[in-house]
C-alpha cells in the first residue's frame, strides 16, 4: 500500500510542475500572437510573470493535477486488476478482479468524468 501512496505523491508533485509550465507556455503563446487585452499590458509589465499570474497558475494547477491524478490512478487500478501491479489492501488481501470486482474502476471513471466536466465549465 505504501508504494501506491509514494506513486500518488510523486505524480502530484510532477503534475504540479508540468501544469505551471503548460500555463506559462500558454500565456507566452497567447502574447506572441497578439491575443491580449491592451488595457492590462501596461499594468502586467510592472510585475514578474509568476507574481502577476500567481492565482491563475494555482487555479489551473489545482484543476490540472486533480484531472491528471484521476486519469493516472484509473490507469494504476486497471493495471492492478490485470495483475501488472500487486496491491494488498489493509487486511492483507491481494486486490484483483476476483476479490473486489470492477467497482473501483467504475468509481474512478465517474470521478474523472465529473472532474473533467467541472473543469470545462469553470
C-alpha positions as CSV (number, residue, x, y, z in Angstrom):
1,X,0.0,0.0,0.0
2,X,2.9,2.4,0.7
3,X,4.0,2.0,-3.0
4,X,0.6,3.4,-4.0
5,X,1.0,6.5,-1.8
6,X,4.5,7.2,-3.0
7,X,3.3,6.9,-6.6
8,X,0.4,9.2,-5.8
9,X,2.7,11.8,-4.1
10,X,5.3,11.8,-6.9
11,X,2.6,12.1,-9.6
12,X,1.0,15.1,-7.8
13,X,4.4,16.8,-7.5
14,X,5.3,16.4,-11.1
15,X,1.8,17.2,-12.4
16,X,2.0,20.5,-10.4
17,X,5.3,21.4,-12.1
18,X,4.0,20.4,-15.5
19,X,0.8,22.4,-15.0
20,X,2.8,25.6,-14.3
21,X,4.9,25.0,-17.4
22,X,1.8,24.5,-19.5
23,X,0.1,27.6,-18.2
24,X,3.2,29.8,-18.7
25,X,3.7,28.5,-22.2
26,X,0.0,29.2,-22.9
27,X,0.4,32.8,-21.7
28,X,3.6,33.1,-23.8
29,X,2.0,31.8,-27.0
30,X,-1.1,33.9,-26.4
31,X,1.0,37.0,-26.1
32,X,3.2,36.1,-29.1
33,X,0.2,36.0,-31.4
34,X,-1.1,39.3,-30.0
35,X,-4.3,38.0,-28.4
36,X,-4.1,40.1,-25.3
37,X,-6.1,42.9,-23.7
38,X,-4.3,46.2,-24.4
39,X,-5.5,47.9,-21.2
40,X,-3.8,45.3,-19.0
41,X,-0.5,45.2,-20.8
42,X,1.0,48.3,-19.1
43,X,-0.1,47.0,-15.7
44,X,1.1,43.5,-16.3
45,X,4.7,44.6,-17.1
46,X,5.1,46.1,-13.6
47,X,5.3,42.6,-12.2
48,X,7.2,39.4,-12.7
49,X,5.2,36.8,-14.6
50,X,5.0,34.4,-11.7
51,X,3.9,37.1,-9.3
52,X,1.3,38.5,-11.7
53,X,-0.2,35.1,-12.7
54,X,0.1,33.5,-9.2
55,X,-3.6,32.9,-8.6
56,X,-4.3,31.8,-12.2
57,X,-1.4,29.3,-12.0
58,X,-2.7,27.9,-8.7
59,X,-6.2,27.6,-10.1
60,X,-5.0,25.9,-13.3
61,X,-2.7,23.7,-11.3
62,X,-5.5,22.6,-9.0
63,X,-7.7,21.5,-11.8
64,X,-4.9,20.0,-13.9
65,X,-3.4,18.0,-11.0
66,X,-6.8,16.6,-10.0
67,X,-7.7,15.6,-13.5
68,X,-4.4,14.0,-14.2
69,X,-4.4,12.2,-10.8
70,X,-7.8,10.7,-11.6
71,X,-6.6,9.5,-15.0
72,X,-3.3,8.1,-13.7
73,X,-5.0,6.4,-10.7
74,X,-7.5,4.9,-13.1
75,X,-4.6,3.6,-15.1
76,X,-3.0,2.3,-12.0
77,X,-6.2,0.5,-10.9
78,X,-6.6,-1.1,-14.4
79,X,-3.0,-2.4,-14.3
80,X,-3.5,-3.7,-10.8
81,X,-6.6,-5.6,-11.8
82,X,-4.8,-7.0,-14.8
83,X,-2.1,-8.3,-12.5
84,X,0.7,-6.0,-13.7
85,X,1.0,-4.3,-10.2
86,X,0.3,-6.1,-7.0
87,X,-1.6,-4.2,-4.3
88,X,-2.7,-5.6,-1.0
89,X,-5.5,-3.9,1.0
90,X,-5.1,-3.2,4.8
91,X,-6.5,-6.7,5.6
92,X,-3.7,-8.3,3.5
93,X,-6.0,-9.5,0.7
94,X,-4.5,-9.0,-2.8
95,X,-6.6,-6.7,-4.9
96,X,-7.7,-8.5,-8.1
97,X,-10.9,-8.6,-10.1
98,X,-12.0,-11.7,-8.2
99,X,-11.6,-10.1,-4.8
100,X,-13.0,-6.7,-5.4
101,X,-14.7,-6.7,-8.8
102,X,-14.7,-3.6,-11.0
103,X,-16.3,-1.2,-8.6
104,X,-13.2,0.9,-8.1
105,X,-12.7,1.2,-11.8
106,X,-16.3,2.4,-12.3
107,X,-16.0,4.9,-9.4
108,X,-12.7,6.3,-10.7
109,X,-14.2,6.6,-14.2
110,X,-17.2,8.5,-12.8
111,X,-14.9,10.8,-10.8
112,X,-12.8,11.5,-13.8
113,X,-15.8,12.5,-15.9
114,X,-17.1,14.7,-13.1
115,X,-13.8,16.4,-12.7
116,X,-13.5,16.9,-16.5
117,X,-17.0,18.4,-16.7
118,X,-16.4,20.8,-13.7
119,X,-13.0,21.9,-15.2
120,X,-14.6,22.7,-18.6
121,X,-17.5,24.5,-17.0
122,X,-15.2,26.7,-14.9
